Amino acid sequence: MNARTDLQAYKAHSMSRRLVALAIALLLLLALIALGATWGSVHIPPSAVVRLCSARLMGGGVPADWPRSWETILFQIRIPRVVLGALVGMTLAVAGAVYQALFRNPLADPYLIGVSSGASFGATVAIYFIWRFAWGGLNAISLAAFAGALLATAAIYSLARVGGRTPVTTLILAGVALGALLSAGTTFLMFTARDAFHTIHVLGWLMGSLALANWGEVQAILPYLIVGFSIIGWHAHTLNVLQLDEDQAQALASPWNGSKAS
């Protein structure tokens, strides 16, 4: 009885610590968003940023003692840029956590098994051949990058599957090999481009930029983020179980062992 009570107390304490950590992280994120909105060629004081946001949220009631140009700069340029940067960082953090769970390695990331290399190669092909189409708010380059990442993942998984199983070591080796091949293909297309503009465009896409971020881009990626995060959250227990060795993971993830897994 005492052991069960101690375990419940430990779980409650652990949950409270997580909630406090999340609250602190959220406050830091809001503070960084406010600070990010102040930086630029036109300096907007943090106090003005807070008043402008308060006036926009409350629909008035705050004395407008600032230039009208500040509203355009803040709500049409800087805040969309900062929000998009926060969403990108959040997505990278979640992807890193999933990879670390899958490979039981705190250093794992999308570059580990060539997924990022596949996306880079797909985007480079789209830029090189000047594909022009759009779907779901995404342009040809983004869609080609996503398709390249999916195809690379499927190819790596197929190469690493041995005897009906996919050992982590084999998966990593296959990913490193295919990732190197795709990176070489990207470099080859960059150096053999007919126009230097293609190479500059590829370099710009690979480096990334938030300079032209707007609310349209934020709205375009939100549905995909919601779907992706929902799927990851649905499989959160399985991802936690995968941090064990493969035999234990299969036993705990089995539907016949639901009571043990809980």
Phi and psi in degrees as a GROMACS rama.xvg file:
@    title "Ramachandran Plot"
@    xaxis  label "Phi"
@    yaxis  label "Psi"
@TYPE xy
-65.0401  -37.569  ASN-2
-64.2192  -41.1975  ALA-3
-66.1595  -41.3152  ARG-4
-62.6181  -43.0366  THR-5
-63.2653  -38.6101  ASP-6
-65.2605  -42.7222  LEU-7
-64.134  -39.4855  GLN-8
-65.5632  -38.6574  ALA-9
-64.6902  -42.5431  TYR-10
-63.7137  -41.5343  LYS-11
-65.0359  -41.9293  ALA-12
-64.6878  -41.3684  HIS-13
-64.0775  -41.4092  SER-14
-65.0517  -41.2735  MET-15
-64.3771  -38.5137  SER-16
-64.5017  -38.763  ARG-17
-65.1993  -42.1717  ARG-18
-64.3649  -40.2209  LEU-19
-64.3279  -43.3306  VAL-20
-62.4336  -41.9992  ALA-21
-64.8294  -39.6777  LEU-22
-64.3251  -42.5309  ALA-23
-64.531  -42.3392  ILE-24
-63.0798  -39.435  ALA-25
-64.7463  -42.5066  LEU-26
-63.4006  -40.9081  LEU-27
-63.8025  -40.0432  LEU-28
-62.3213  -45.2031  LEU-29
-63.0056  -39.3796  LEU-30
-65.0843  -41.8206  ALA-31
-67.2089  -36.204  LEU-32
-62.6935  -42.9637  ILE-33
-63.7915  -42.3125  ALA-34
-67.0331  -40.2429  LEU-35
-62.6187  -31.0396  GLY-36
-74.6691  -14.3162  ALA-37
-87.4675  -21.3114  THR-38
-86.3229  140.439  TRP-39
155.479  -176.143  GLY-40
-63.8294  -28.7968  SER-41
-108.524  114.263  VAL-42
-78.2187  127.906  HIS-43
-117.899  117.615  ILE-44
-59.6189  148.401  PRO-45
-56.6509  -36.8404  PRO-46
-63.5517  -37.1575  SER-47
-68.1848  -35.9728  ALA-48
-61.4722  -43.1972  VAL-49
-64.4152  -42.9563  VAL-50
-66.6855  -40.9389  ARG-51
-62.1452  -44.8188  LEU-52
-65.9344  -39.0214  CYS-53
-63.8308  -42.1126  SER-54
-64.5141  -37.7107  ALA-55
-70.0845  -39.1213  ARG-56
-72.394  -39.0488  LEU-57
-88.0993  -7.36184  MET-58
71.6448  25.141  GLY-59
126.459  -170.387  GLY-60
88.3649  -4.58281  GLY-61
-114.881  127.442  VAL-62
-57.4293  126.761  PRO-63
-86.5737  80.9393  ALA-64
-103.675  37.9438  ASP-65
-133.359  159.405  TRP-66
-64.8207  145.973  PRO-67
-65.1636  -26.4222  ARG-68
-65.5272  -25.5029  SER-69
-63.0817  -36.6189  TRP-70
-63.2305  -43.9261  GLU-71
-63.817  -45.0546  THR-72
-62.6161  -42.7298  ILE-73
-73.0572  -49.8171  LEU-74
-89.8174  -17.8491  PHE-75
-106.855  -16.551  GLN-76
-122.57  -58.8436  ILE-77
-78.9256  -47.494  ARG-78
-64.9545  -43.4487  ILE-79
-58.2421  -38.0492  PRO-80
-65.7098  -43.6944  ARG-81
-69.3986  -40.8776  VAL-82
-64.0277  -43.5124  VAL-83
-63.9813  -39.7133  LEU-84
-62.2832  -38.9487  GLY-85
-65.902  -40.3787  ALA-86
-65.8186  -40.5673  LEU-87
-62.9188  -45.5155  VAL-88
-62.0254  -40.4532  GLY-89
-63.4306  -41.9286  MET-90
-64.6037  -42.5206  THR-91
-63.4811  -38.3695  LEU-92
-64.8876  -44.2299  ALA-93
-65.2879  -42.9317  VAL-94
-61.7236  -41.2824  ALA-95
-63.1873  -40.6178  GLY-96
-64.2151  -39.757  ALA-97
-65.31  -44.4136  VAL-98
-63.0659  -39.4308  TYR-99
-64.4241  -35.1037  GLN-100
-70.9146  -41.485  ALA-101
-65.9073  -40.7585  LEU-102
-101.849  0.308644  PHE-103
51.4907  45.5766  ARG-104
-142.984  120.111  ASN-105
-68.0608  -9.83509  PRO-106
-101.197  3.37143  LEU-107
-69.8361  144.494  ALA-108
-154.549  172.698  ASP-109
-59.5456  -18.6371  PRO-110
-75.965  -15.2988  TYR-111
-64.5006  -41.859  LEU-112
-114.196  20.3252  ILE-113
84.9993  8.42518  GLY-114
-64.7457  -45.5575  VAL-115
-65.0477  -36.1986  SER-116
-64.5698  -38.5963  SER-117
-64.1721  -40.1766  GLY-118
-65.4915  -42.0196  ALA-119
-62.9051  -41.5182  SER-120
-66.1649  -41.9438  PHE-121
-61.8322  -43.3579  GLY-122
-65.4282  -38.9594  ALA-123
-64.0795  -41.2188  THR-124
-61.7966  -42.3755  VAL-125
-63.5442  -41.1013  ALA-126
-69.0687  -41.8112  ILE-127
-63.0384  -41.4941  TYR-128
-95.9892  5.9926  PHE-129
52.0374  54.8054  ILE-130
-73.2107  136.782  TRP-131
-131.986  99.0429  ARG-132
-159.509  165.138  PHE-133
-146.039  154.516  ALA-134
-159.354  132.258  TRP-135
60.6057  31.7695  GLY-136
83.0631  0.847006  GLY-137
-111.082  145.663  LEU-138
-90.5449  -178.15  ASN-139
-62.2004  -38.2688  ALA-140
-65.5656  -45.3234  ILE-141
-64.1715  -42.7489  SER-142
-66.7068  -39.7905  LEU-143
-65.7954  -36.9785  ALA-144
-64.6766  -42.6525  ALA-145
-64.018  -42.9926  PHE-146
-63.8462  -39.9604  ALA-147
-62.6355  -40.4764  GLY-148
-65.1071  -41.5984  ALA-149
-64.5336  -45.3519  LEU-150
-64.7994  -39.6917  LEU-151
-63.5239  -41.8645  ALA-152
-63.0596  -44.3314  THR-153
-63.3978  -41.7385  ALA-154
-66.062  -41.8448  ALA-155
-65.3371  -42.8385  ILE-156
-63.6932  -40.1735  TYR-157
-65.4926  -41.3417  SER-158
-66.9408  -34.3419  LEU-159
-85.5997  -13.374  ALA-160
-75.6349  121.815  ARG-161
-131.093  121.707  VAL-162
59.5853  35.9915  GLY-163
79.8718  2.47785  GLY-164
-127.465  161.601  ARG-165
-126.847  87.6544  THR-166
-62.0256  142.22  PRO-167
-61.1565  -41.6114  VAL-168
-61.868  -44.9886  THR-169
-64.2998  -37.9  THR-170
-63.4541  -42.3335  LEU-171
-65.5907  -44.4196  ILE-172
-61.9142  -44.2309  LEU-173
-63.4014  -38.7209  ALA-174
-65.499  -42.8772  GLY-175
-62.9184  -43.5127  VAL-176
-64.5505  -49.605  ALA-177
-68.648  -34.7963  LEU-178
-62.1231  -41.5715  GLY-179
-63.7  -40.004  ALA-180
-64.7869  -43.639  LEU-181
-67.9951  -37.524  LEU-182
-62.8409  -39.8464  SER-183
-64.0803  -38.7982  ALA-184
-64.2028  -39.751  GLY-185
-62.6053  -45.5051  THR-186
-63.0266  -39.4893  THR-187
-61.9162  -45.1809  PHE-188
-64.9695  -35.6802  LEU-189
-65.0849  -41.1101  MET-190
-82.1934  -15.8679  PHE-191
-108.053  14.8742  THR-192
-64.4668  143.257  ALA-193
-69.2078  -28.7206  ARG-194
-129.761  137.778  ASP-195
-61.6698  -23.1416  ALA-196
-60.7021  -36.6238  PHE-197
-62.2112  -44.1799  HIS-198
-64.217  -42.7818  THR-199
-64.0204  -39.7496  ILE-200
-63.8005  -43.0644  HIS-201
-62.9358  -45.6026  VAL-202
-61.0172  -41.9898  LEU-203
-63.0424  -39.7099  GLY-204
-68.6464  -41.1552  TRP-205
-65.4268  -38.1981  LEU-206
-73.3838  -35.5464  MET-207
83.0895  151.507  GLY-208
-159.721  145.203  SER-209
-110.597  12.901  LEU-210
-62.6022  -35.7575  ALA-211
-105.133  21.8157  LEU-212
-65.4735  144.152  ALA-213
-148.134  174.69  ASN-214
-65.3844  -28.4646  TRP-215
-61.924  -41.1331  GLY-216
-68.5338  -36.7915  GLU-217
-62.2547  -45.4894  VAL-218
-66.4391  -31.1977  GLN-219
-68.7804  -37.0408  ALA-220
-89.8984  -17.3877  ILE-221
-58.4209  -46.2507  LEU-222
-58.6724  -39.2014  PRO-223
-68.5555  -38.0759  TYR-224
-65.4729  -42.5598  LEU-225
-62.7688  -44.9014  ILE-226
-63.896  -47.0219  VAL-227
-62.2489  -45.9042  GLY-228
-66.8656  -33.5049  PHE-229
-65.4759  -42.9996  SER-230
-63.8142  -43.4071  ILE-231
-64.221  -42.3139  ILE-232
-63.7621  -36.1375  GLY-233
-63.2923  -34.4242  TRP-234
-101.86  20.6318  HIS-235
-59.9516  -41.2487  ALA-236
-63.5555  -41.9895  HIS-237
-63.3058  -39.455  THR-238
-65.2825  -37.0492  LEU-239
-66.2853  -39.2181  ASN-240
-66.5171  -33.7492  VAL-241
-64.4318  -14.2299  LEU-242
-72.0913  -13.3311  GLN-243
-83.1386  -179.858  LEU-244
-73.3194  167.324  ASP-245
-62.3205  -41.3917  GLU-246
-65.0052  -45.4869  ASP-247
-64.9032  -38.3258  GLN-248
-63.0018  -43.696  ALA-249
-65.0817  -37.3951  GLN-250
-68.7542  -42.5976  ALA-251
-76.1841  -30.4897  LEU-252
-81.9812  -9.80921  ALA-253
-67.2693  139.723  SER-254
-62.8754  -22.1441  PRO-255
-78.72  -7.91417  TRP-256
-118.627  31.5328  ASN-257
-60.5191  -36.1129  GLY-258
-67.766  -35.7547  SER-259
-71.2276  -39.4199  LYS-260
-66.1082  -33.3191  ALA-261
